[in-house]
Amino acid sequence: MLDVTDLRRFYSSPQGELARRLIARIARRRFSNCVGYSVLGVGFATPYLDVFREEAVRVLSFMPARQGVVRWPVEGLCACALVEPTRTPLPDSSIDRAIVVHGLETDARQRELLAEIWRVLAPNGRVLIVAPSRSGLWARLESTPFGHGQPFSRAQLRELMRDTLFEPTSWDEALYAPPFRSRALLRLGASFEKIAAFFSLPGAGVLIVEATKQLYRPVASVERAQDALGQFAPAAEPVGVAPAARLRASRRDASPARPRAFTSSRAAPGRS
């Protein structure tokens, strides 16, 4: 897993500054107004949180225990903490907006992580996830943080979100420009990004999905959960209740001493 010093070093480099600018532009467009909101960053999201500090009620940064923590912000009261991502010290429904960067792809407990974010989000809460794309060059080079952990296709990310009760509402891509180290080539990154995004070219380095918190589980998710449960739990023996018309007919034909209201072959409670 990436160390916090590696992440900080990357974002201090020209390559990391380009990645920050291109991703932050999309993040700001999606979360354009956070006045009065509580904003939470998960993973290593501090390069993308400064823009929300002037308008949000509070902005917090939770960094995984295995990754390490660095003080943020540099000036003023500390707003970051070293936490277990699947057990955060926040009450239910206490966060309005969440941003996950360098968090999902490096955690083997992806569903548990998203379930914890679902728990702390308010009923109208939204989450923005930045994850490396399987088709991009950035996910294939370990010289960048996006080259560590599990990259995703759009279909994989969509399925993961829906399994954890999030409904994707918008999709974006960023980092079309190859991860050059040369400053001269990096200056062309923003121009290359605009051209590639305009023509919807393949090969973006990251997928950015915005999703809303669902309050009710879809039928398909319930069926998948029941199928999974059936692998471990024995099948229950159903006890059917007779329809009203058939029940009335059976009462007319049956002996008054032994009325039968159930179609099950088992005796009614209290009778031999």
Backbone hydrogen bonds, N-H to C=O, Kabsch-Sander energy under -0.5 kcal/mol:
donor,donor_aa,acceptor,acceptor_aa,energy
4,V,67,Q,-2.1
6,D,3,D,-0.5
7,L,3,D,-1.9
8,R,4,V,-2.4
9,R,5,T,-2.1
10,F,6,D,-2.2
11,Y,7,L,-2.2
12,S,8,R,-0.8
13,S,10,F,-1.5
16,G,10,F,-0.8
17,E,13,S,-2.3
18,L,14,P,-1.9
19,A,15,Q,-2.0
20,R,16,G,-2.6
21,R,17,E,-2.3
22,L,18,L,-2.3
23,I,19,A,-2.3
24,A,20,R,-2.8
25,R,21,R,-1.5
26,I,22,L,-0.9
27,A,23,I,-2.5
28,R,24,A,-2.6
29,R,25,R,-1.5
30,R,26,I,-2.1
31,F,27,A,-2.5
32,S,29,R,-0.6
32,S,30,R,-0.6
36,G,55,E,-1.6
37,Y,34,C,-2.1
39,V,58,R,-2.6
40,L,97,R,-2.5
41,G,60,L,-2.7
42,V,99,I,-2.9
43,G,62,F,-1.8
44,F,42,V,-0.6
44,F,101,V,-2.9
48,Y,45,A,-2.2
49,L,46,T,-1.3
50,D,46,T,-0.7
52,F,49,L,-1.8
53,R,49,L,-0.5
53,R,50,D,-1.2
55,E,52,F,-0.8
56,A,52,F,-2.4
57,V,37,Y,-2.2
58,R,37,Y,-1.2
60,L,39,V,-2.7
61,S,79,A,-2.2
62,F,41,G,-3.2
63,M,61,S,-0.6
63,M,81,A,-2.6
65,A,83,V,-1.5
67,Q,64,P,-1.0
68,G,64,P,-1.8
79,A,72,W,-2.9
81,A,61,S,-2.0
83,V,63,M,-2.4
83,V,81,A,-0.6
84,E,87,R,-0.5
87,R,84,E,-2.6
90,L,88,T,-1.9
93,S,119,R,-2.3
94,S,91,P,-0.8
94,S,120,V,-1.2
95,I,120,V,-2.6
96,D,38,S,-1.8
97,R,38,S,-2.1
98,A,126,R,-1.9
99,I,40,L,-2.7
100,V,128,L,-2.8
101,V,42,V,-2.1
101,V,99,I,-0.6
102,H,130,V,-0.6
107,D,104,L,-1.0
108,A,106,T,-0.5
110,Q,108,A,-0.9
113,L,109,R,-2.3
114,L,110,Q,-2.3
115,A,111,R,-2.2
116,E,112,E,-1.9
117,I,113,L,-1.8
118,W,114,L,-2.5
119,R,115,A,-1.8
120,V,116,E,-1.8
121,L,117,I,-1.4
122,A,95,I,-2.9
125,G,122,A,-2.7
126,R,96,D,-1.9
127,V,211,A,-2.5
128,L,98,A,-2.7
129,I,209,V,-2.7
130,V,100,V,-2.7
131,A,129,I,-0.6
131,A,207,L,-2.5
133,S,205,G,-2.5
134,R,152,F,-2.2
136,G,133,S,-1.3
137,L,203,G,-0.7
140,R,137,L,-1.4
141,L,137,L,-0.5
141,L,138,W,-0.6
142,E,140,R,-0.5
144,T,141,L,-1.4
147,G,144,T,-1.8
148,H,145,P,-1.4
150,Q,105,E,-2.4
152,F,132,P,-2.8
157,L,153,S,-2.2
158,R,154,R,-2.4
159,E,155,A,-2.2
160,L,156,Q,-2.2
161,M,157,L,-2.2
162,R,158,R,-2.3
163,D,159,E,-2.1
164,T,160,L,-0.9
164,T,161,M,-0.6
165,L,162,R,-1.3
166,F,161,M,-2.3
167,E,212,T,-2.5
169,T,210,E,-3.2
170,S,210,E,-1.5
172,D,208,I,-2.4
174,A,206,V,-1.7
180,F,178,P,-2.6
186,L,182,S,-2.3
187,R,183,R,-1.5
188,L,185,L,-1.2
189,G,186,L,-1.6
192,F,188,L,-2.6
193,E,189,G,-2.3
194,K,190,A,-1.9
195,I,191,S,-2.0
196,A,192,F,-2.5
197,A,193,E,-2.5
198,F,194,K,-2.1
199,F,195,I,-1.9
200,S,197,A,-0.7
201,L,196,A,-2.4
205,G,174,A,-1.1
205,G,175,L,-0.8
206,V,174,A,-2.1
207,L,131,A,-3.3
208,I,172,D,-2.8
209,V,129,I,-2.1
210,E,170,S,-2.2
211,A,127,V,-2.5
212,T,167,E,-2.0
213,K,125,G,-1.8
214,Q,165,L,-2.6
222,V,218,P,-1.8
223,E,219,V,-2.5
224,R,220,A,-2.0
225,A,221,S,-2.2
226,Q,222,V,-2.6
227,D,223,E,-2.3
228,A,224,R,-2.2
229,L,225,A,-2.3
230,G,226,Q,-2.1
231,Q,227,D,-0.7
231,Q,228,A,-0.8
232,F,229,L,-1.6
233,A,229,L,-2.5
240,G,238,P,-0.6
242,A,261,A,-0.8
247,L,243,P,-2.3
248,R,244,A,-2.2
249,A,245,A,-1.9
250,S,246,R,-2.3
251,R,247,L,-1.8
252,R,248,R,-1.6
253,D,249,A,-1.7
254,A,250,S,-2.0
258,R,255,S,-1.1
263,T,240,G,-1.7
264,S,240,G,-0.6
271,R,268,A,-1.7
